Amino acid sequence: MPSISYQLYSSRDWAVEETFAMLADLGITEVEGHGPYFEDPEKTKALLDEHGMTMPTAHFALDFVEGDPERAIAVAKTLGVKAVVIPFLMPDERPSTAEGWRAFGARLAKAGEPIVAAGLEFAWHNHDFELVPVDGAMPLELIAEASDDIKIELDLAWVQVADQDPVAWLEKFSGRLVATHVKDIAPAGENADEDGWADVGHGTMDWASIKSAMDAAGVDRYVIEHDKPNDHKRMATRSLAAVQAF
C-alpha cells in the first residue's frame, strides 16, 4: 500500500510547532520538507523524532544543490531524506527553446551526480510550465531525457492545469516516479481566496482513473499538497480522508 506524506509548504503560513502537532494528531507519519527546514536540520530532525515522523522526500533549491552539494547531502542524511527533489525554476530562468531545455536537462543531470553518488535519489518536480510545448517538444520530456538518474515527482494537479492528462503522464513515467503530488483543483470560479485550489477529493480531479494509473505506474508515495489553503487543518483532515479512501 502506498505511503501518505504531507508537503510542509502547504502549512508555511502557520507556526511550525502547530503544524507538526496538527499532523501528528491526524496520524500523518511522513512529511516532505522544503528550504526553511534545512536552515537548522538538527532542530528539524528533533521535531520529526518528537512527533514520530520521517522525511523521505524533500524539495531542495537547484542553486543549493549546485553550489554546495556536500552541504545538501549532509542535510538530507541528517533528516533521513532518501530523494532530493528539485521543485522549481524561476520564470526568468526558463528556456524559450527546445535546445535551451535540453541544456537545462544536462545542467540538472550534472547537479544530480553527487546526490546519486551519495546513494540518494534525485528528481524533478513539475509545475505547468514544463508542459507547454516549445519548438514541437515538451520540456518535461527533454528534462527526463537528459539522464536516467533524473527521476520524476509528478504533480498531478499542475499536469491538469496545463490541460494535459495526468493518466497519460503517469503511464509515460511508469517505474520512474519517486512520488506523486496529490492535490485538487476547484471548479472554475470557486475558491478564489485559495488561488483556485481545493482539498483533495473536493475538486475536479478524476481520482478513480488517476488512482488506477498510479497503481499501474508503481507509485508508492502520495504527497498531499495545497498551494494556498485558508485553513490548513481542514485541508489536511479532508485531504487525508480522501487519500485514505483511495
Secondary structure, DSSP 4 states (H G I P E B T S, - for coil): --EEEEEGGGGTTS-HHHHHHHHHHHT--EEEE-GGGGSSHHHHHHHHHHTT-EEEEEE--HHHHHH-HHHHHHHHHHHT--EEEE----GGGS-SSHHHHHHHHHHHHHHHHHHHHTT-EEEEE--SGGGS-BTTB-HHHHHHHT-TTEEEEEEHHHHHHTT--HHHHHHHTTT-EEEEEE-EEPPTT--GGGTTEE-TTSSS--HHHHHHHHHHTT--EEEE--SS-S-HHHHHHHHHHHHHH-
